[in-house]
Amino acid sequence: MNYRDVIMADPNVMLGKPVIKGTRLSVELILRKLAEGMSVSDLIAAYPNLTQDKILAVLSYSADVMSREELLAS
C-alpha cells in the first residue's frame, strides 16, 4: 500500500497535521503510541478504524519524511 493513499494533510483537519484519511488520527499519535510500547494489535483494538496496513503506511510516511531531514550538528 502506498502511504499517499492513506495519509493526508488538510488545514481544516487537525490544523493540517498529517492524519489517516477519514479519521482524526494523526501520524504523530500513532507514532507516540508505538513509542510508548503499544503493539499494533493494541492500537487496532483501541482505534477500530485502524488496520495493520494503515499503521504500516504511517511508518512508511514517517521514514520518507525523515529521509529528507537535515541533521543538526550537536
C-alpha positions in Angstrom: 0.0 0.0 0.0 1.3 3.5 -0.9 1.1 5.8 2.1 -0.2 8.5 -0.2 -3.4 6.5 -0.4 -3.7 6.5 3.4 -2.1 9.7 4.8 -3.4 13.2 4.1 -2.9 16.7 5.4 -5.7 19.3 5.3 -5.6 22.6 7.1 -9.2 22.1 8.1 -8.4 18.8 9.9 -6.2 18.7 13.0 -4.6 22.0 12.0 -3.1 20.5 8.9 -1.2 17.7 10.7 -0.8 14.5 8.6 -3.7 12.2 9.5 -5.1 8.9 8.4 -7.7 9.7 5.7 -11.3 9.7 7.0 -10.1 10.0 10.6 -8.7 12.5 13.1 -5.9 10.0 14.0 -2.6 11.8 13.4 0.6 10.2 12.3 2.1 11.8 15.4 -0.4 10.0 17.7 0.2 6.6 16.1 4.0 7.0 16.4 3.7 8.2 20.0 1.6 5.2 21.0 4.0 2.8 19.3 7.0 4.5 21.1 5.1 4.2 24.4 5.0 0.4 23.8 1.6 -0.2 22.4 1.5 -3.1 20.0 -0.1 -3.0 16.6 -2.8 -5.2 18.0 -3.4 -2.9 20.9 -3.7 0.1 18.5 -6.2 -1.7 16.3 -8.2 -2.7 19.4 -8.1 0.9 20.7 -8.9 2.6 17.4 -11.2 0.4 15.3 -10.7 2.5 12.2 -7.0 1.4 12.1 -5.7 -1.6 10.2 -2.2 -3.0 10.1 -1.8 -1.6 6.6 -2.7 1.9 7.8 -0.1 1.6 10.6 2.5 0.5 8.1 1.6 3.4 5.9 2.2 5.7 8.9 5.7 4.2 9.3 6.4 4.5 5.6 5.3 8.1 5.6 7.5 8.8 8.6 10.5 7.2 7.1 10.0 9.2 3.9 9.8 12.5 5.8 12.8 11.6 7.9 14.9 10.8 4.8 14.5 14.4 3.7 15.5 15.9 7.1 18.9 17.6 7.6 20.9 16.5 10.6 21.8 19.2 13.1 25.3 19.2 14.4 25.4 18.9 18.2 
